[in-house]
Structure formats: structure tokens, C-alpha cells
């Protein structure tokens, strides 16, 4: 039950902070904070219902937020990088078929020190 009241306290502090941030534009945040505070103080059942509904709303907002952020990262960062890499002629992953062979000759002489720490 202590966790429920901890979450309620965070909610009330958040709404009070929003009220201080938007002082003269709205008083709704302060009304919500006071309502949540009094309802949760009057009844444990109300506190549990408020907390569960708040966590449900937070979960839904988190899913939408994650989808929006992933969309923005993909289209604003990864897509231009992909287009720029296609413009260049380099093939760092060797995806294009070479003219002769895929075999790469390595002119490294292995010693006992190479096998001491293989990772």
C-alpha cells in the first residue's frame, strides 16, 4: 500500500509542478492535484483505483511515444544515412559480388602470442 501512496504523491507533485509552470494559463492542474490528494486520503480503494488508472494511461502514452520516436529516428536519421551510403561507391559489407573471388588474402604471420587471449 505504501507504493500506491508513493505514486499518488508523485502524481500530486507533478500536477503542482505543471501548475507552477503554466501559472496564469490554467488552474486545472492544481484542481486535479487537490482532487487526487483528497480522494486518496479519504479512501484506500480510491487511491488504488487512481494509481491503476494512472499507470494504465502512462503505459498507453509510453507505447505511442515509443512508436513516434522510432518513426522519427528511422526517417530522420537512418534513411538519410542509407541514401548517402548508396550514393558512395564504397562497399564496406562486401554486399556486391566481386569480379574474381570473395577470398581475401591475409599476409599475417601467426605467433604464439596470437593464441594467448583469443577473445
C-alpha positions as CSV (number, residue, x, y, z in Angstrom):
1,X,0.0,0.0,0.0
2,X,2.9,2.3,0.6
3,X,3.9,2.1,-3.1
4,X,0.4,3.3,-4.0
5,X,0.7,6.4,-1.9
6,X,4.2,7.0,-3.2
7,X,2.8,7.0,-6.7
8,X,0.0,9.3,-5.6
9,X,2.5,11.7,-4.1
10,X,4.5,11.8,-7.3
11,X,1.3,12.5,-9.2
12,X,0.3,15.3,-6.9
13,X,3.8,16.8,-7.1
14,X,3.8,16.5,-10.9
15,X,0.4,18.3,-11.2
16,X,1.6,21.0,-8.8
17,X,4.7,21.4,-10.8
18,X,2.7,21.7,-14.0
19,X,0.5,24.4,-12.3
20,X,3.7,26.3,-11.4
21,X,5.0,26.0,-14.9
22,X,1.7,27.3,-16.5
23,X,0.8,29.7,-13.7
24,X,-1.7,32.1,-15.3
25,X,-2.9,30.0,-18.2
26,X,-4.8,27.3,-16.3
27,X,-5.8,26.3,-12.8
28,X,-6.9,22.8,-13.9
29,X,-3.6,21.2,-12.8
30,X,-4.0,22.5,-9.3
31,X,-7.6,21.3,-9.1
32,X,-6.6,17.8,-10.3
33,X,-3.7,17.7,-7.8
34,X,-6.0,18.7,-4.9
35,X,-8.8,16.3,-6.0
36,X,-6.4,13.3,-6.3
37,X,-4.9,14.2,-2.9
38,X,-8.2,14.3,-1.1
39,X,-9.7,11.3,-2.8
40,X,-6.7,9.1,-2.0
41,X,-6.6,10.4,1.6
42,X,-10.3,9.6,2.1
43,X,-10.3,6.1,0.7
44,X,-7.6,3.4,0.1
45,X,-9.8,1.9,-2.6
46,X,-9.9,5.3,-4.4
47,X,-6.1,5.5,-4.1
48,X,-5.7,2.1,-5.7
49,X,-8.1,2.9,-8.5
50,X,-6.4,6.3,-9.2
51,X,-3.0,4.7,-9.2
52,X,-4.0,1.8,-11.5
53,X,-5.7,4.2,-13.9
54,X,-2.7,6.5,-13.9
55,X,-0.3,3.6,-14.6
56,X,-2.7,2.4,-17.4
57,X,-2.7,5.9,-19.0
58,X,1.1,6.1,-18.6
59,X,1.5,2.7,-20.4
60,X,-0.6,3.8,-23.3
61,X,1.3,7.1,-23.6
62,X,4.5,5.2,-23.5
63,X,3.5,2.9,-26.4
64,X,2.5,5.9,-28.5
65,X,5.7,7.8,-27.5
66,X,7.9,4.9,-28.4
67,X,6.3,4.5,-31.8
68,X,6.6,8.2,-32.6
69,X,10.3,8.2,-31.5
70,X,11.2,5.1,-33.5
71,X,9.4,6.6,-36.6
72,X,11.3,9.9,-36.2
73,X,14.7,8.2,-35.7
74,X,14.2,5.9,-38.7
75,X,13.0,8.6,-41.1
76,X,15.2,11.5,-39.9
77,X,18.4,9.7,-39.1
78,X,18.7,6.3,-40.7
79,X,17.0,7.0,-44.1
80,X,19.4,9.9,-45.0
81,X,22.4,7.8,-43.9
82,X,21.2,5.0,-46.2
83,X,20.7,7.3,-49.1
84,X,24.2,8.8,-48.6
85,X,25.7,5.4,-48.4
86,X,24.1,4.4,-51.7
87,X,25.5,7.4,-53.4
88,X,29.0,6.5,-52.4
89,X,30.8,3.7,-54.2
90,X,32.3,2.0,-51.2
91,X,31.0,-1.4,-50.2
92,X,32.2,-1.9,-46.6
93,X,29.9,-5.0,-46.0
94,X,31.0,-6.5,-49.4
95,X,27.5,-7.0,-50.5
96,X,28.2,-6.5,-54.2
97,X,29.7,-9.6,-56.0
98,X,33.4,-9.1,-56.6
99,X,34.8,-9.6,-60.1
100,X,37.1,-12.6,-59.2
101,X,36.6,-14.1,-55.8
102,X,35.4,-13.5,-52.3
103,X,38.6,-14.9,-50.8
104,X,40.8,-12.3,-49.1
105,X,44.5,-13.0,-48.7
106,X,45.8,-12.2,-45.3
107,X,49.5,-11.8,-45.0
108,X,49.7,-12.1,-41.2
109,X,52.3,-14.5,-39.7
110,X,50.7,-16.1,-36.6
111,X,52.8,-16.4,-33.5
112,X,52.2,-17.9,-30.0
113,X,51.2,-14.5,-28.7
114,X,48.1,-14.5,-31.1
115,X,46.8,-17.6,-29.3
116,X,47.2,-16.4,-25.7
117,X,44.0,-14.4,-25.5
118,X,41.7,-15.4,-28.4
119,X,38.9,-13.1,-27.4
